[in-house]
Amino acid sequence: MWEDPIVAEVHRTREMLAAKFNFDIDAIFADMQKRQAALGERLVSPKTRAEPTAEADRGLHSGSPESTSHQAAPAA
């Protein structure tokens, strides 16, 4: 069976991290919080994220004419 190398790396990293903290989820979470606090301003605040533009939002709603399937199919 084919194995995705990226997924395999994520699984290896998860196992190494879990083993480092003796598979204690509370200790893993506390470490993640400590690391996040150390990053400080390097993290993106939800308030500063850009809102999607109207152009990016077009066609995403089922009621819009752009989302109908007959327009996406080539004419025969």
C-alpha positions as CSV (number, residue, x, y, z in Angstrom):
1,M,0.0,0.0,0.0
2,W,1.3,3.5,-0.9
3,E,2.3,5.7,2.1
4,D,2.3,9.5,1.9
5,P,5.6,10.6,3.2
6,I,4.2,13.8,4.7
7,V,1.5,11.9,6.6
8,A,4.2,9.4,7.8
9,E,6.3,12.3,9.0
10,V,3.4,13.8,10.9
11,H,2.7,10.4,12.6
12,R,6.4,10.0,13.5
13,T,6.5,13.5,15.0
14,R,3.2,12.9,17.0
15,E,4.6,9.6,18.4
16,M,7.9,11.3,19.4
17,L,6.1,14.2,21.1
18,A,3.8,11.8,22.9
19,A,6.7,9.7,24.1
20,K,8.6,12.8,25.3
21,F,5.7,13.6,27.6
22,N,5.0,9.9,28.6
23,F,1.8,10.0,26.6
24,D,0.3,12.5,29.1
25,I,-2.1,14.7,27.1
26,D,-2.2,17.4,29.8
27,A,1.6,17.7,29.7
28,I,1.6,17.9,25.9
29,F,-1.1,20.6,26.0
30,A,0.8,22.6,28.7
31,D,4.0,22.5,26.6
32,M,2.0,23.7,23.5
33,Q,0.6,26.6,25.5
34,K,4.1,27.5,26.8
35,R,5.5,27.4,23.2
36,Q,2.6,29.5,22.0
37,A,3.2,32.1,24.7
38,A,6.9,32.2,23.8
39,L,6.0,33.1,20.2
40,G,4.1,36.2,21.4
41,E,3.4,38.6,18.5
42,R,4.6,36.2,15.9
43,L,1.1,34.6,15.9
44,V,-1.7,36.1,13.8
45,S,-4.5,37.5,15.9
46,P,-8.0,36.6,14.7
47,K,-8.8,40.3,14.7
48,T,-6.1,41.1,12.2
49,R,-6.9,38.5,9.6
50,A,-8.1,39.8,6.4
51,E,-11.8,39.3,5.5
52,P,-12.5,37.6,2.2
53,T,-13.2,40.0,-0.6
54,A,-16.6,40.0,-2.4
55,E,-14.8,38.6,-5.5
56,A,-13.4,35.7,-3.5
57,D,-16.9,34.9,-2.1
58,R,-18.7,34.8,-5.5
59,G,-20.3,31.5,-6.4
60,L,-20.0,30.0,-2.9
61,H,-23.7,30.4,-2.1
62,S,-26.1,27.8,-3.5
63,G,-28.5,30.5,-4.6
64,S,-26.1,32.4,-6.7
65,P,-26.3,32.1,-10.5
66,E,-22.5,31.4,-10.7
67,S,-22.9,28.2,-8.8
68,T,-25.3,26.4,-11.1
69,S,-23.9,23.2,-12.6
70,H,-25.1,23.9,-16.2
71,Q,-22.8,26.8,-16.6
72,A,-19.7,24.8,-15.5
73,A,-20.3,22.1,-18.1
74,P,-19.1,22.7,-21.7
75,A,-21.8,23.0,-24.3
76,A,-22.3,19.9,-26.5
